Amino acid sequence: MNIRARSLLFAFGFLFLVSPAEAQSPQKSDSIRVDTARMQWFKDAKLGVFIHWGIYAVNGISESWSFYNHYIPHDEYMQQLDGFTAENFRPEEWASLIAQSGAKYTVITSKHHDGVALWDTQQNHFSVVKDTPAGRDLLTDFAEAIRQEGLKFGLYYSLIDWSHPDYPNFTRNEKRYENDSVRWERFTQFNHAQIHEISQQFNPDLLWFDGDWEFSAAEWKASQIRADLLSRNPAVVLNNRLQGYGDYATPENGLPVYPPDEPYWELCLTMNDSWGYQPNDKAYKSSKQIIRIFADCLGMGGNLLLDIGPDATGVIPPEQVSILKDLGRWTHKHAEAIYGTHAGLPKDLYYGPSTLSADSTILYLFVDAHAGREVMLKGVRNTIHRAWVLGNGTQCEVKTHLKPYWSKQPGLVFVDLPESSLDDQLTVLALLLDGKLAISKD
């Protein structure tokens, strides 16, 4: 999908299947070694909460894209600075809600493509501290509150800055300049200075870059950005929107059909069709739909980064609060099958998501409450010692068919689920195996 088509879709909040970084970025540089120890917390965490918050919440319009695509003039977009108050922002309440959801990390927009920083940047550019009634750094207290909850703190940062006077691109068909190396170098120094600021001030556990598609890795000096960040904090995790110099893939609003080739990946997902606050967008997915999507991510060994968009005062919409609380009920009940697990069975062996315990001796099957009481799986060579329903401990009867004594085939396993044990959202069935999972190759 070309960038113009992508931006038109994004501006209206429609879903698309491939992120621009994946469509245009090169493969990860051969010189990049993703350290498994550094990535372990991220792989085990499974669930994060994304937060798109900025001046675009004042009028409830698309973040940055609304002026880039000429839906409103840039000057009119920037007038929202005057209405961004953050007067109801309670970082401890946000952090508590995120922890209740079962998320183990959060990622908040430090700066979107509009160039407005949510911290007190020392660069000569827009910030909510200097240019809005909020008048304060909104990241410091939030970072502290998140860490008080025992969660990992991540920052989104846009490499693009369509409001900066030294950035070449302004709107989709307007440029400030072409081939001006002096101005580009000046912007690059500004960009690296802001990245250094957020790394130095907030020591994020994760940096979530965006906007890399407009220029190459060499032009962004991506290798230098990575090296500088890891030099300061060797434990920091970077997403892949750094033109091949990140650690994990970020499919956006499009669930992969098959597990991605990358060992680490994360689906970023809106609750409705918008990233930021848009009160007229009522196209919310149900809690059950989001849980089903999350289970699919788990079954393929990935994470879910679920987005919320607070309003200009700092209030999270009630629909989003409700979904986070529903998610929290489900994640706390089924934590054993979520955190620290591995991808489960191939799709041909069980018609639904599944995960494996860290030692690969317990298989967890995610069962839709409306799929019937009898669960079938095939290709599993292990003996199943015991089957039970997570959250209530109900033991289930296990029967194996099509396994005559003279056959090497593993047979078909049927597990009977009592109707009274089913979860309204998604039931999880645990199977204790006689050893590490072994599946048929035939």
N, C-alpha and C positions, 0 to 999 in steps of 0.2 A: 504494500500500500504506500503510495507516495505521500510526502509530507503534507501537501496541500489537502489531499483527501482525508488524511489522518486528522489534521487540525480541524477541518469542518465537522467531522464526526465528534471529535472530542468536545468542541465548543457546545454541542447540544447534549453532551453526556451520553451518547449512544455507546454500546458495547463494541469493541473490536477485538479480534483474536490474536493479533501479533503486535507487540510493542514496537515503536520505531527503533529502539536500540537493537532489538533482535533482528529487525528487518534489514538494518543497514550497518551494524557494527561488524567489525572483523571478528574472526574466532579469537578466543583468548590467546594472547601472545604466548609462544612457547617458553618465554623466559619467566612467565608468571607461575609461581608454584603456590597453590592454595594449601596452606598448612592445615592438616586435619585437626590438630589440637586446638588451633585458634578458632576453627569453625564449629567445634563440638557443641558449645552452648547454643549456637544458632540452629544446628540440626536437631538438637533435643527440644528446643523451645516450642516449635510447631505453630504457635499462634501469636500474632502481634496485632496491635491496633495502629492504623495509619491516621494521622490528623492533618487535614487540610484547613488551615486557618490563616486568614489574611484580610486585607481591606475589601476583597471581592465579596465578603459576607455582608457588607453594608447594604448593597442593593440586591444581594442574592443572585449574582450573575457568574458566568463561567470565569474561573481564575485565569487571568492573563489573556486567554484565547479570545475573549469577547472584544478586546481592542485589536488584537493581532489580526483577527478575521473581519475587522471593520463593522462589527455590529454596533459598536459605539466608538466615538472618538477617544483617543488616548487621554486627552485633557479631561473629558467627562469621567473616564474610568478613574483617573487619579484624584478626582474630587472626593472619592470615597474615603480618602485619608481623613477628611474632616469628621466623618461619622464613626470611625473605628474607636470605640471607647474601652472595650475589655472590662467594663465596670463590674460585670458579674463573674469574672474569671476567678475560679477557686481551684488552684492547682491540686490541692490535696483531695478535693472531691473528684476531679478528673482521674487522678492516679488511683484512688480507691475503686472507682467504677471500672477502670481498665483491669485492675487486679481481680475484681469480682468476675469479670468475663472469662477468666482463665488464661488471658494473654500473659506471656512471659517477657514481652518487650513492646516498646512503642516507638513510632517514628513520626516526628512532627515537622512541618514545613518551617525551616528557618528562613527561607526566601524562595518564592516562586519566580516564574519568568518575568513578573512585573517589576522585580528588583527591590521590593519593600522588605527590609530585614525585620525580623521579630526580636532581634537583640540590639544592644547599643553598639552598633558597628562604628569603628573609628575611621572608616573610609567615608569620603565625601559623597554620600548617596542616601537614598531614602531609608528611613527606619521608623518603626512605630514609636520609638522613644522620642525622636526629634520632630516628627511630622504628623502625629495623631494625638487626639485627646487622651489616649491610653497613657502616653507619657512615661512608659517604663519598659524595661527589658522583661519580656514575657517567657523567656526560656530558662532563666536561672532557677527561679522558684519551682517551675515545673520539673526540671531535671532533678532537683533535690527531692521533690515529692515522689517522683517515680522511683528513685533509688531507695527512699524510705520504705516503699512497698516491696523492695527486693527484686525489682524488675530491671531489665536492661534498657538503656536510654539511647535512642537513635535520632539522627537529624537528617531531614531531606534538604538537599541544596541544589538549586538550579544553576547549571553552568551557563545557560542562556540568561541574558538580562536585557530584555527588549527596551527597557527604559534608560539604560545607561548611554550617555552621549558618545562613548567610544566603542559601543558595540555595533558591528556593521549592519545587522538586520533590525528593522523597526516593526514593520507589519509584513503580511504575506506578500505584498507587492511593492513595498517601499524599503529602500536601503539608505543608510546614512552615507555609506561610501563603499568602494571596492578597491582592494589592493592598496591599502594604506598601512604599511607595516609599522609606522610609528604609532598610529592610533590603536592598532591591534595589540601591539606590545604593551601599550599603556593599559588597555583593558585587561590583558592577561595578568599583568602585575596586580591590578585591582582585584581580579578574581581570586588569584592565589592568596592575596592578603586576607580576603574574607574567609576563605577556607581555613587559613592558618588561625584566624581569630576564633572560629567556632571549635576548632580542634583544641586550641590552647585553653579557651574559657570553659568549655563544657565537657571535654574529654569523652566524647561520645563512644559508646560501645559499637555503634554501627553508623556508617555514613551512606545515605541513600541518594546517589546522584541522579540527575535527570537533565534532559536537553542535549545530550551529547551528539545527536544526529546532525546538527548544523555544521559541525567541523570535524576534522580528523583527529586522531589521537595525538599526532605530532603537533597540530595547531593548538590543541588544548594543553599540550605538554602533560598529557595524562600520566606518562611514566613518572614524571617528576612529582605530580600530585600524589600518586600512590607511594612513592618512596618517602616523601616528606611526612605523610601521615603515619606510615608504619615506623618511621624513624622515631617519631615522637611517642607513638603508642603502638607497640608491636602487636597488641591484642585486637586492634580495631578491625571490624569486618566491613567490607565495601561491596556494594551491589555492582552489577555488571554494566551499568550505564555510564561507563568511563572508557568507552571505545576499546574494549578488550582488556582493560586493566582492573577489573573487579573480580569478586570471588564467587558470585552466585547469580543465576538467571532470574529475571523478573517478568514472567508473562503477566499481561495486564488485562483484566476483565475478560479473559478467555481461558477456560480450564483446559489444559492439555488432555487429549484423548488417550495418549500413552505416556508413560514416564519419560520426561526429558532426558537427553543424554548427559546433561550436567549432573554431577553428584549432589549439588546443592541448588535448590530453587525455591521460589516463593511466589505464589499468586497474589497480586494486589487486586483488591475487589471493592467496588462501591456497594453500599447497602441499597441505594436507589440507582439512579442513572447519573449521579453527579458526585464530584469529589468534594467540592466546597459546599457551603450552606446555600441551598436553593429551596426556599419554602414552598414553591409551587410544584416541585418535583415530588409527587406522591407515589412514584412507581417503586415502592419498597419491595424487596424480596422478603418472603416470610422467614421467620426464624428457622423453620424446618428446612427450607431451601438452602439457607446459608450453612446450616449444620451438615446437610448432605454434601454441599460443595466442599466444606472443610474435610469431611470424611474421605472424599475422593482425593484431596491433596495428601492426606495422611497415608492413604493406600498406595500412593505412588512415591512416597518418601519425601514429600515437599511440605512447605509451610503455607499458612494463610496469613496475609496482612490485610485486615479488614478495616475499611475507612470510615471515619466519622467527619462531619463538617460543622463545627460550632458556629453560632451566629456572631455578629459583631460585638456583642456584649460579653461573650464567653459562655453562653448557655448551649448545651448540647441538645438537639431536638429530641422530644420525648419518644418518637418512633425509634431513634437510634439507641437511646437509653434502654428501651424495652428489649430490643434485639440483643444488646450486650448482656443484659440480665438473663435472658433466656439461654443465651450461649453459655453463660456462667453456670447455670443450673446443670446443663448437659455436660460441660467439661469437668466439673467437680465430681459428678457421679461416675464418669468414665475415664478419669485421669490415667488410670493404669494402662489403658489401651491407646493413650495419646502421647504423653510426654516420654521422650527417650526411646521411642519405638523405631522399628525399621519398616520399610515397605513390606507388604504382605504377599499374598498369592498372586500369580499372574491372573489376568481377567478370565481366561478360559477355564480356570480351575474353581473359581467361585464367582458367582454373578453379583458382585458387589464389592465395596472396599474392604480391605483387611489390613491388619498390621501384625507385627511380630515383636515380642518382648526383646529386650536388649540381648538376652542369651539365646534367643531363637527357640525357646522351648514352650512358649505359650502363644497360640494363634488367636487373634481377636477378629471376629467377624462382625461387620456392621450390617444390621438387618432392618430394612424398612418395616414399620409396624403393619403396613398394608400389603406386604409381599407374601403373606401366608405364614402359618405356624411352623412349617417344615422347611428346614434349611438343608441344602445339598451342597457337597463339595466333592471334587474328584482329584485324582492324581497325588493324593497325600499318602505316602508310604508308612508313616508313623502309626503306631497304635495310640489311640486317644484314651488316656487314663480317666479323664473326667471332663465334663462340660457343664458350665454354669453361666447364669446371666449376671453381668456386672451390675452393681448397684443394689441388688437384692439377694444375691447368692443362690437363687433358685437353681437346683441341679436339673439337668436335662438328660433325657434318654438318647443314647447314641446307637445307631444300627448301621452295619456295613452289609452291602449287597454286591452281587456280581464279583465275588472274590472266591472262586472255588480253590480248593487246596492245591491243585496242580498248576494254577495260573500265577504268573509273575505280576499280573496287573494289580494295582492297589485297590481296585474296587471303588464303589460309590458310598460315601458316608452321608447318612441322614440324621439330623438332630431335631428332636421334637421340642418346640418352644411352647410352654404353657401360655395361653392368651393373657392370663393375669399378670405375667411378668414383662409384657411388652412396654417399651417406653413410647410416649406419645410422639416424640421427635424421631429418634433413631435408637434402636436397641443394640446393645453390644453383647455378643456371645463369646465367652472365653473357652478355649480348648487346651487342656494340659496334655502335651505330647510326651512320648516316652524318651525323648532326646531332642536334639536339634532338628528342626524341620527338614524333612527329606521329601522331595517331590519327584514324580515320574518324569522321565525325559521322553517317553514314548507317546 
